[in-house]
Amino acid sequence: MHRIRAARVVHLAVVLSCAGLVLVACGARQGPLPDGGADAATPIGDLGPCAPDPEGLAGCFVGATFASCPGPVAPKLLCGPRRCLWFSDGKPRGAYQTPMNAANCPCQGKSCPPDEVDRAMSQFRYAYGDAPWNRERALVLPATIDPVVVAAGNTRTCRGCSVECHAGDNPCFGERVDIVQRRLPGTFVAIVGATSFLYGWVLEVEVDLALGKARACRVRGTDAPRDCTPHEPLCATSGSVTLSETPCRTRLEKVRLHYELRFADGLTMEGTL
């Protein structure tokens, strides 16, 4: 195994699937600032959603792990060459044509999907487990816009870290920690992790711009190919997320992030990146 940049570790599927920052232009309905003016924290919910995902998923709201589509709810995990998503209606769309076969992951038979789809399956299962993901799961954190985040500088603190929290490379104990990936459209996703990575976990902060809420989860990754061991991410139970700017209105590399998070195992994380 060789060391890789953490930007390749996560998303989506979290392990070894992307390289560098993903910068996508995105339009949004413009919303007014509150009476406090430009220096006041702005709820994100009145700013509208970003453009739909361009992967042949028109009509679906796409997040890091899910695609919420019109129709009866019948969740199914479907994979393509880049990643896997839980489709709310279970219908294949675009590149997402191959159902996850957890009993045969990674595939060893004669009727395996293409290698890149097989990798996407194992990577997703390692990072996100087997339980279905949807728009509402773990979306419990208020999210706001506040320009003061720009002046805060790069800081991070972790308290109450358990034995599991210490394992591998991670934002609490990495040699160097940064936002190693920013993504649109759909939800805004920022991956916070050590820039050098063999195995461990990253902090995935996902903001639903239309709802003004966020989830923040500790997502596992490894550079071991086709490791299908399922891991359920541990998501923050309380806290808050603040962005310096609305991602739909600016280049993504300009967006700064401040988070205050509390997890069920006692870990608290606070940082600005």
ChimeraX attribute file (.defattr): number of C-alpha atoms within 10 A of each C-alpha:
attribute: neighborCount
match mode: 1-to-1
recipient: residues
	/A:1	8
	/A:2	7
	/A:3	11
	/A:4	17
	/A:5	18
	/A:6	34
	/A:7	29
	/A:8	23
	/A:9	32
	/A:10	30
	/A:11	30
	/A:12	21
	/A:13	29
	/A:14	32
	/A:15	31
	/A:16	23
	/A:17	20
	/A:18	20
	/A:19	16
	/A:20	12
	/A:21	17
	/A:22	14
	/A:23	14
	/A:24	13
	/A:25	15
	/A:26	18
	/A:27	15
	/A:28	16
	/A:29	12
	/A:30	12
	/A:31	13
	/A:32	10
	/A:33	17
	/A:34	12
	/A:35	9
	/A:36	9
	/A:37	10
	/A:38	14
	/A:39	13
	/A:40	15
	/A:41	19
	/A:42	27
	/A:43	20
	/A:44	25
	/A:45	17
	/A:46	16
	/A:47	21
	/A:48	18
	/A:49	23
	/A:50	23
	/A:51	19
	/A:52	19
	/A:53	18
	/A:54	11
	/A:55	11
	/A:56	12
	/A:57	18
	/A:58	14
	/A:59	12
	/A:60	18
	/A:61	21
	/A:62	27
	/A:63	24
	/A:64	27
	/A:65	21
	/A:66	22
	/A:67	26
	/A:68	22
	/A:69	18
	/A:70	11
	/A:71	10
	/A:72	9
	/A:73	12
	/A:74	11
	/A:75	19
	/A:76	19
	/A:77	27
	/A:78	24
	/A:79	28
	/A:80	23
	/A:81	20
	/A:82	17
	/A:83	27
	/A:84	31
	/A:85	28
	/A:86	28
	/A:87	28
	/A:88	23
	/A:89	16
	/A:90	19
	/A:91	17
	/A:92	17
	/A:93	17
	/A:94	11
	/A:95	17
	/A:96	23
	/A:97	16
	/A:98	19
	/A:99	19
	/A:100	23
	/A:101	14
	/A:102	16
	/A:103	8
	/A:104	12
	/A:105	18
	/A:106	21
	/A:107	19
	/A:108	9
	/A:109	8
	/A:110	6
	/A:111	7
	/A:112	13
	/A:113	17
	/A:114	12
	/A:115	12
	/A:116	14
	/A:117	23
	/A:118	23
	/A:119	27
	/A:120	27
	/A:121	33
	/A:122	29
	/A:123	35
	/A:124	32
	/A:125	25
	/A:126	25
	/A:127	28
	/A:128	24
	/A:129	20
	/A:130	15
	/A:131	12
	/A:132	16
	/A:133	23
	/A:134	20
	/A:135	19
	/A:136	11
	/A:137	10
	/A:138	18
	/A:139	21
	/A:140	17
	/A:141	22
	/A:142	20
	/A:143	27
	/A:144	24
	/A:145	24
	/A:146	21
	/A:147	19
	/A:148	17
	/A:149	19
	/A:150	18
	/A:151	10
	/A:152	14
	/A:153	12
	/A:154	15
	/A:155	12
	/A:156	17
	/A:157	13
	/A:158	16
	/A:159	12
	/A:160	13
	/A:161	15
	/A:162	11
	/A:163	7
	/A:164	10
	/A:165	19
	/A:166	15
	/A:167	12
	/A:168	16
	/A:169	26
	/A:170	28
	/A:171	27
	/A:172	21
	/A:173	16
	/A:174	18
	/A:175	13
	/A:176	13
	/A:177	22
	/A:178	20
	/A:179	23
	/A:180	22
	/A:181	24
	/A:182	23
	/A:183	22
	/A:184	23
	/A:185	23
	/A:186	24
	/A:187	25
	/A:188	22
	/A:189	23
	/A:190	25
	/A:191	28
	/A:192	25
	/A:193	31
	/A:194	26
	/A:195	22
	/A:196	18
	/A:197	25
	/A:198	19
	/A:199	20
	/A:200	23
	/A:201	31
	/A:202	30
	/A:203	24
	/A:204	25
	/A:205	23
	/A:206	24
	/A:207	29
	/A:208	25
	/A:209	25
	/A:210	16
	/A:211	17
	/A:212	22
	/A:213	22
	/A:214	26
	/A:215	27
	/A:216	31
	/A:217	22
	/A:218	25
	/A:219	25
	/A:220	29
	/A:221	31
	/A:222	25
	/A:223	20
	/A:224	14
	/A:225	13
	/A:226	19
	/A:227	19
	/A:228	21
	/A:229	15
	/A:230	18
	/A:231	17
	/A:232	16
	/A:233	18
	/A:234	17
	/A:235	22
	/A:236	26
	/A:237	17
	/A:238	18
	/A:239	20
	/A:240	20
	/A:241	24
	/A:242	25
	/A:243	25
	/A:244	20
	/A:245	23
	/A:246	23
	/A:247	29
	/A:248	24
	/A:249	16
	/A:250	13
	/A:251	14
	/A:252	23
	/A:253	14
	/A:254	12
	/A:255	19
	/A:256	26
	/A:257	23
	/A:258	24
	/A:259	19
	/A:260	19
	/A:261	21
	/A:262	20
	/A:263	19
	/A:264	11
	/A:265	14
	/A:266	11
	/A:267	15
	/A:268	18
	/A:269	21
	/A:270	17
	/A:271	17
	/A:272	22
	/A:273	19
